[in-house]
């Protein structure tokens, strides 16, 4: 797993509290990633840590002209 870019506190804000499901959330002062829930009074953070590399890399897609040429060759055959 690796960071693709520096974490951005303005990205991926929560839509509801993970503890009580309330939608009354406000940014908290503890960190740039902290959120405060009005209903249950909990403070939590949402932070994207990275993305796991896939086990298998997909093959690159054909260009449009290559795909059309292959399709035409199959129809003619």
Phi and psi in degrees as a GROMACS rama.xvg file:
@    title "Ramachandran Plot"
@    xaxis  label "Phi"
@    yaxis  label "Psi"
@TYPE xy
-147.934  155.411  UNK-2
-76.5703  132.401  UNK-3
-88.4024  -26.6335  UNK-4
-156.891  166.261  UNK-5
-63.3357  136.491  UNK-6
-57.4338  140.172  UNK-7
-113.995  116.945  UNK-8
-66.3585  -16.1113  UNK-9
-89.4818  4.48556  UNK-10
-110.408  150.587  UNK-11
58.2866  49.0643  UNK-12
-73.8488  145.809  UNK-13
-73.2389  148.949  UNK-14
-95.5414  -19.4326  UNK-15
-153.982  160.828  UNK-16
-71.727  132.568  UNK-17
-71.4114  -11.4244  UNK-18
-97.2885  -43.3418  UNK-19
-123.265  -3.63947  UNK-20
70.5082  11.6141  UNK-21
-67.7994  149.027  UNK-22
-101.528  6.19157  UNK-23
-89.561  80.8702  UNK-24
-116.021  142.916  UNK-25
-137.759  148.981  UNK-26
-58.6321  138.01  UNK-27
-100.89  162.115  UNK-28
-87.6087  -9.06914  UNK-29
-61.487  -39.909  UNK-30
-157.502  175.489  UNK-31
-68.2583  -18.9386  UNK-32
-105.393  1.11583  UNK-33
-84.6834  144.226  UNK-34
-129.56  143.087  UNK-35
-111.673  132.029  UNK-36
-98.1433  125.611  UNK-37
-70.7527  -35.5584  UNK-38
-71.302  -47.7749  UNK-39
-107.882  -0.145851  UNK-40
64.0852  19.1408  UNK-41
-87.9145  151.697  UNK-42
-118.269  129.475  UNK-43
-140.751  165.317  UNK-44
-116.918  147.822  UNK-45
-121.27  117.065  UNK-46
-141.343  126.47  UNK-47
-82.3744  119.469  UNK-48
-89.0329  -18.9508  UNK-49
146.854  -163.282  UNK-50
-141.672  131.681  UNK-51
-69.5697  141.93  UNK-52
-73.9215  139.084  UNK-53
-67.4573  151.799  UNK-54
-64.6851  -38.1032  UNK-55
-125.997  130.58  UNK-56
-83.0872  130.604  UNK-57
-69.2006  152.917  UNK-58
-69.6692  148.36  UNK-59
-62.2496  144.416  UNK-60
-71.1785  150.264  UNK-61
-69.9224  152.25  UNK-62
-70.9203  164.571  UNK-63
-58.7856  -45.0007  UNK-64
-65.4195  -38.3625  UNK-65
-66.0201  -41.5655  UNK-66
-64.2955  -41.5374  UNK-67
-65.7117  -43.5388  UNK-68
-60.9652  -42.5857  UNK-69
-63.8864  -42.4193  UNK-70
-64.1892  -43.4755  UNK-71
-65.1954  -40.1597  UNK-72
-63.1231  -37.5312  UNK-73
-67.0704  -39.1032  UNK-74
-68.6716  -39.7725  UNK-75
-71.0699  -27.9045  UNK-76
